[in-house]
Amino acid sequence: MIGKLLTSDFLKIKRKGLWFLTALGPIGVVALQMVNYGVRKDYLLEQSEDDWGYYLLNVHSFTPLAIVLGIAILTSFMASIENETNAWKQLIALPVSKLTVYLSKFTVLAILLFLSSTLLMLVTMAYGVFLDLGDSIPIGEIAKFSYYPYFAALPILALQLWIASVCHNQGIPITVGIFGVIFAYLSYFLPDWMIWKWPSLMNQWDEPIINVMLGIGIGIVLYIIGTIDFARRDVK
Amino acid sequence: MGSILSAEWFKLRKSKMVPLILAGPIIGLFIGLASNTMNGLIGSEINEWYVSLISMNLTYALLFLPLISGVFASVICRYEHQSGGWKQLLALPVTRGKVFVAKYLLIMLLVLAMQVLYLCSIYAVGLIKGYTDPFPMEIVWKSIFGGWVATLPLVALQLWTSVMFKSFAAPFAVNVIFTLPSILAVNSKRFGPYYPWGQPFLMMNVGGDTGEVFFVPWDQLLTVVGGGFLLFFLGGYLYFQRKAV
């Protein structure tokens, strides 16, 4: 059942711009560094001995913002596909359970974001090589800066999908997303328990892996709360 | 024109607009109380209010103001996008141009209301932190009003995209694509002054030249903000004239 739902959800997002945005996110994040390095490469290379590390930090300064906003946009798009034509009713009328409908939406979004993170890794590496930052390419670090924020952002994905699928007025999830990006921008000042801080990979122990673990754990909890609430609500 | 405005106003009252406008001062309070970076400045000769103002205005004007003004534009068009509202509205004896202008005016009014509430939150942050220096009223007004003027072109583009797309996410995506680069753009002396989405920050940044009416020179204001406004407003206006409903 879930396989067929996934196929139908992937069909529904065709030509709606979701694939375009999935690709644009990581390319945009690296493109900003292309501008940054294009304008003042010599200055930036002087800032640190470890050119690759400094370049990755620069890229990573935009990754959390792009992820938080990207999640808000994709979840809201996903919900609008059903909202706009009142298709929730028709979808739920099919012989599928509401829990699987929700699971399928979440899975599609998780796959899109995962592909986005993979693309981020490839583009980051490609531009780094182009910049000629040094012979030893730190593949492990690049992968870390690409995939860790993704796992740390899973709670945000669960929360935003929950809000977007139960609110009829999509202004609410978008506004929550704007609050999220402000939190992500100020993550340096936030306490460790706030989920919007986690994609920045900062915490008081200075161990990014903790954010990944927390992200997966709390992400599952928020997903379960969201799916139960979604299943209990009436479809209007 | 008056009746269109009041009709828009009635629709707005049922659109859960109040929580959206309150988002501005809430985020202002949050930023003001959360960030204590510039504490190093306290004790120097700078007016204490500036310490809060600089850090609050940075985040507020750089990210929050451009993004939320796009949401206002989408909310204004929400009723029309639901179940053929455009048809019903345009079947009335109104011209499309007037509808567009009325919607635009109302969004700008909402942004202004939010800016004034944000001013209150600046004051509240000062009271909570117990500032004793005189409140720099003139500077703050300049920044509040300047930020409002800088959103003129942004709101015009957002109204255009909101009329075009049915979903909230699409205009928001356009908004995000243009707003995020302004974090880099405002750092650049060469490109910053020409980037429309960086203008709210440049207009609200209290560190600027205080001799002028605003914190940015007149020619920059006229070319970038004024030119951007004309381009986006006329684009949206003409698009709406031809839009099939």
Contacts between the chains, C-beta under 8 A, distances in Angstrom:
chain1	res1	chain2	res2	distance
A	17	B	170	6.7
A	17	B	173	7.3
A	21	B	173	5.9
A	24	B	177	7.2
A	28	B	177	7.0
A	28	B	180	7.3
A	32	B	180	7.5
A	32	B	181	6.0
A	32	B	184	5.6
A	35	B	181	7.8
A	35	B	184	6.5
A	36	B	184	6.0
A	39	B	188	6.8
A	39	B	190	7.9
A	62	B	180	7.0
A	62	B	183	7.5
A	65	B	180	6.3
A	65	B	183	7.9
A	66	B	180	7.0
A	69	B	176	4.8
A	69	B	180	7.3
A	72	B	172	7.4
A	73	B	169	5.0
A	73	B	172	6.0
A	73	B	173	4.9
A	73	B	176	6.8
A	74	B	169	7.7
A	76	B	167	7.2
A	76	B	168	5.7
A	76	B	169	4.0
A	76	B	172	7.2
A	77	B	167	6.4
A	77	B	169	4.1
A	77	B	170	7.6
A	80	B	166	7.5
A	80	B	167	3.7
A	80	B	168	6.6
A	80	B	169	5.9
A	84	B	166	5.6
A	84	B	167	6.4
A	169	B	15	7.8
A	169	B	16	6.2
A	169	B	75	8.0
A	169	B	78	7.1
A	170	B	74	7.8
A	170	B	167	7.0
A	170	B	168	3.8
A	170	B	169	7.1
A	171	B	15	8.0
A	171	B	16	7.2
A	171	B	20	6.6
A	171	B	71	5.7
A	171	B	74	6.5
A	171	B	75	4.9
A	171	B	78	7.1
A	171	B	168	6.3
A	172	B	16	7.6
A	174	B	71	5.5
A	174	B	74	7.5
A	174	B	168	5.4
A	174	B	169	7.4
A	174	B	172	5.4
A	175	B	19	7.9
A	175	B	20	6.2
A	175	B	23	5.9
A	175	B	68	7.3
A	175	B	71	5.9
A	177	B	172	7.9
A	178	B	23	7.5
A	178	B	63	7.9
A	178	B	64	6.6
A	178	B	67	4.8
A	178	B	68	5.9
A	178	B	71	7.0
A	179	B	23	7.2
A	179	B	27	6.8
A	181	B	63	6.2
A	181	B	67	7.3
A	182	B	27	5.7
A	182	B	30	7.7
A	182	B	31	7.3
A	182	B	59	6.1
A	182	B	63	6.1
A	182	B	64	5.7
A	185	B	59	6.0
A	185	B	63	6.0
A	186	B	31	6.6
A	186	B	34	6.0
A	186	B	35	6.3
A	186	B	59	6.3
A	189	B	34	4.7
A	189	B	35	5.0
A	189	B	36	7.5
A	189	B	37	7.7
A	190	B	34	7.0
